[in-house]
């Protein structure tokens, strides 16, 4: 059964009052120059980095954490137990060297043309796609460590906000539990702006798991400090019990727009339908 995109959401997107938040699922549809390689998911990325840990005992412990789905703690052990230069090289080899091309979802998001896109992805696939071809010169890219986010938001050009950093600056990426803490401690102004964006705009999550600590914290803070009748939305696989969906709506004010589990091609089709409605309304 196709998704019924709410009329209010379509209008907010058409009028540039909606921010698109892109997660790893969008990039996983991309393919490298070899026609085979794809960006890894969170679990695969961590598993592939285990060999960087110099201490065998720590390596086994990190592997156990990954098996238990304790990814933040596993990342802590991996980053602290690895040579920083070697880990930086691993990031570049994983997300940059394959020369990924934009996925269909990347292209649809550009067609939808939001004023602001926020992404937790380290790769530069969407950034480069936006800043090349006919879109060149029309986009700014800012990281959580930059001080220009307010100027970029107030600029007339489009903005890509890389909330967890970028492969181009591996020493600044947010990956582990301590890096989440340090980012909020050292870059509080960025998170204040992020809070304000969530508070004053509708957010459409695409390719996100909704388990990211940053996303959860911002949404909970906003929903508690200024509850709104206007929800955020997330395009997700149909896999949650109704009780869990109700809890997400209560705590995060997110309406789930579901497509059949494991049928990601359907998600692309549904996003294409949204693009067509937005373009038609404009």
C-alpha positions in Angstrom: 0.0 0.0 0.0 1.5 3.3 -1.0 2.4 6.0 1.5 -0.1 8.8 1.8 2.2 11.9 2.1 0.4 14.4 4.4 -0.7 17.5 2.5 0.7 19.7 5.2 4.1 18.1 4.8 4.1 18.5 1.1 3.2 22.2 1.4 5.9 22.8 4.1 8.5 21.2 1.8 7.3 23.2 -1.2 7.5 26.4 0.8 11.0 25.6 2.2 9.8 25.2 5.7 11.0 21.6 6.1 14.5 20.3 6.7 15.5 16.9 5.4 17.6 14.8 7.8 19.6 12.2 5.9 21.0 9.1 7.6 23.3 6.2 6.4 20.4 4.5 4.5 20.5 7.2 1.8 24.2 6.6 1.1 24.0 2.8 1.2 22.3 3.1 -2.2 25.4 4.6 -3.7 28.0 2.6 -5.7 31.7 3.1 -6.1 33.6 3.6 -9.3 34.2 -0.2 -9.5 30.4 -0.7 -9.8 30.3 -3.0 -6.7 31.5 -1.3 -3.5 28.9 0.4 -1.3 29.2 2.5 1.8 29.0 0.2 4.9 26.3 0.3 7.5 27.2 1.1 11.1 27.8 -2.5 12.2 29.9 -3.4 9.1 32.0 -0.3 9.5 32.9 -1.1 13.0 33.6 -4.8 12.3 35.9 -3.9 9.5 37.9 -1.5 11.8 38.5 -4.2 14.5 41.9 -5.1 12.9 43.1 -1.5 13.7 43.1 -2.3 17.5 46.6 -3.1 18.5 45.8 -5.0 21.7 44.3 -8.5 21.1 42.2 -8.4 24.3 40.7 -5.1 23.5 40.0 -6.3 19.9 38.0 -9.3 21.3 36.1 -7.1 23.7 35.1 -4.7 20.9 33.9 -7.6 18.8 31.7 -8.8 21.7 30.2 -5.3 22.0 29.4 -5.2 18.3 27.8 -8.6 18.6 25.6 -7.2 21.4 24.7 -4.1 19.2 26.5 -1.9 21.7 27.9 0.2 18.9 28.8 3.4 20.8 30.9 1.4 23.4 32.5 -0.6 20.6 33.5 2.6 18.8 35.0 3.8 22.0 37.3 0.8 22.3 38.2 0.9 18.6 39.1 4.6 18.5 41.0 4.5 21.8 42.8 1.3 20.9 43.8 2.3 17.4 46.5 4.6 16.0 44.8 7.8 15.1 46.5 8.2 11.8 45.7 4.6 10.9 42.0 5.2 11.8 42.0 8.3 9.7 43.3 6.4 6.7 40.6 3.7 7.3 37.9 6.4 7.2 39.2 7.8 3.9 39.6 4.3 2.4 36.1 3.4 3.4 34.2 6.6 2.5 36.3 8.5 0.0 38.6 6.2 -2.0 35.8 4.2 -3.6 34.6 7.4 -5.4 30.9 6.8 -4.7 28.3 8.3 -7.0 25.0 9.8 -5.8 22.2 7.3 -5.1 18.7 7.7 -6.4 17.7 9.0 -3.0 20.5 11.6 -3.1 19.2 12.8 -6.5 15.6 12.9 -5.3 16.5 15.0 -2.3 18.3 17.5 -4.5 15.2 17.6 -6.8 13.0 18.2 -3.7 15.3 21.2 -3.0 15.1 21.8 0.7 16.8 25.0 2.0 18.7 22.9 4.6 19.8 19.3 4.7 21.3 17.8 7.9 23.2 14.6 7.6 25.1 12.4 10.1 27.0 10.7 7.2 30.8 11.1 7.0 30.9 10.6 3.3 30.9 13.5 0.8 28.5 11.9 -1.7 25.7 14.4 -1.3 28.0 17.4 -0.7 29.8 16.8 -4.0 26.6 16.1 -5.9 25.2 19.4 -4.7 28.3 21.4 -5.4 28.8 20.1 -9.0 26.9 20.5 -12.2 23.9 22.9 -12.3 23.9 23.2 -8.5 27.5 24.5 -8.3 27.7 27.7 -6.3 24.3 27.2 -4.8 25.3 25.3 -1.7 27.3 25.8 1.5 28.6 22.9 3.5 29.2 23.3 7.3 30.4 21.0 10.0 29.5 20.9 13.7 33.0 22.3 14.4 32.6 25.3 12.2 31.4 28.7 13.5 29.6 29.9 10.4 26.3 27.9 10.7 24.2 31.0 11.6 25.6 33.0 8.7 25.0 30.0 6.4 21.4 29.6 7.5 20.7 33.3 6.9 22.3 33.2 3.5 20.2 32.8 0.4 22.1 29.7 -0.7 21.2 26.2 0.3 23.0 24.5 3.2 24.3 21.0 4.0 25.0 20.6 7.7 27.3 17.6 8.5 26.3 17.0 12.1 28.8 14.3 12.8 31.7 15.6 10.8 33.3 14.6 7.5 35.8 12.2 6.2 37.8 15.2 5.0 38.5 16.0 8.7 38.7 12.6 10.4 40.0 14.0 13.7 36.7 15.8 14.2 34.2 13.0 13.5 31.6 12.0 16.1 31.6 8.2 16.5 32.1 7.1 20.1 30.4 7.9 23.4 33.2 10.3 24.5 33.1 12.1 21.1 29.4 12.8 21.6 30.2 14.3 24.9 33.2 16.4 23.7 31.2 17.7 20.7 28.4 19.0 23.0 30.9 20.4 25.5 33.1 22.1 22.9 30.5 23.2 20.3 27.5 24.1 22.4 26.6 26.9 20.0 26.1 24.5 17.2 23.7 22.4 19.2 21.8 25.5 20.3 21.3 26.2 16.6 20.3 22.6 16.0 17.7 22.8 18.8 16.3 26.0 17.2 16.1 24.4 13.8 14.2 21.4 15.2 12.0 23.8 17.1 11.0 26.1 14.2 10.9 23.7 11.3 9.3 20.4 10.3 12.0 17.6 9.9 11.7 14.8 7.4 14.0 11.9 8.3 15.2 9.7 5.5 17.5 6.7 5.9 17.7 7.2 9.6 17.5 4.6 12.4 16.2 7.2 14.9 18.5 5.7 17.5 21.2 8.3 17.1 21.9 9.9 20.5 22.1 13.4 19.0 18.7 13.0 17.3 17.0 11.6 20.3 18.4 14.3 22.7 17.4 17.2 20.4 13.9 15.8 19.8 13.2 15.1 23.4 14.4 18.6 24.5 12.3 20.3 21.9 9.2 18.2 22.6 9.5 18.9 26.3 10.4 22.6 26.1 7.9 23.6 23.4 5.4 20.8 22.5 3.8 21.3 19.1 0.7 19.9 17.3 2.8 19.8 14.2 4.8 16.6 14.0 8.1 15.6 12.4 8.1 12.7 9.9 10.3 9.7 9.2 10.4 7.5 6.1 11.1 4.1 7.7 10.8 0.3 7.2 7.6 -1.2 8.7 9.1 -3.1 11.6 7.9 -1.6 14.8 5.0 -2.6 17.1 2.2 -0.1 17.4 3.1 0.5 21.1 6.7 1.5 20.0 5.3 3.8 17.3 3.0 5.4 19.9 6.0 5.9 22.2 8.0 7.5 19.4 5.1 9.9 18.7 4.8 10.8 22.4 8.5 11.3 23.2 9.8 12.6 19.9 6.7 13.9 18.1 7.5 11.8 15.0 5.0 10.3 12.6 6.3 7.2 10.9 5.6 6.9 7.2 6.3 3.2 6.6 7.3 1.1 3.6 7.5 -2.7 3.6 10.5 -4.2 5.4 13.6 -4.9 3.2 12.0 -3.3 0.2 14.2 -0.3 -0.2 13.3 0.2 -3.9 9.8 1.0 -2.6 11.2 3.7 -0.4 12.8 5.3 -3.5 9.5 5.1 -5.4 7.7 6.7 -2.5 10.3 9.5 -2.3 9.9 10.0 -6.0 6.2 10.4 -5.5 6.8 13.0 -2.8 9.2 14.9 -5.2 6.5 15.0 -7.9 3.9 16.4 -5.5 6.3 19.0 -4.2 7.4 20.1 -7.7 3.8 20.2 -8.9 2.7 22.4 -5.9 5.6 24.8 -6.5 
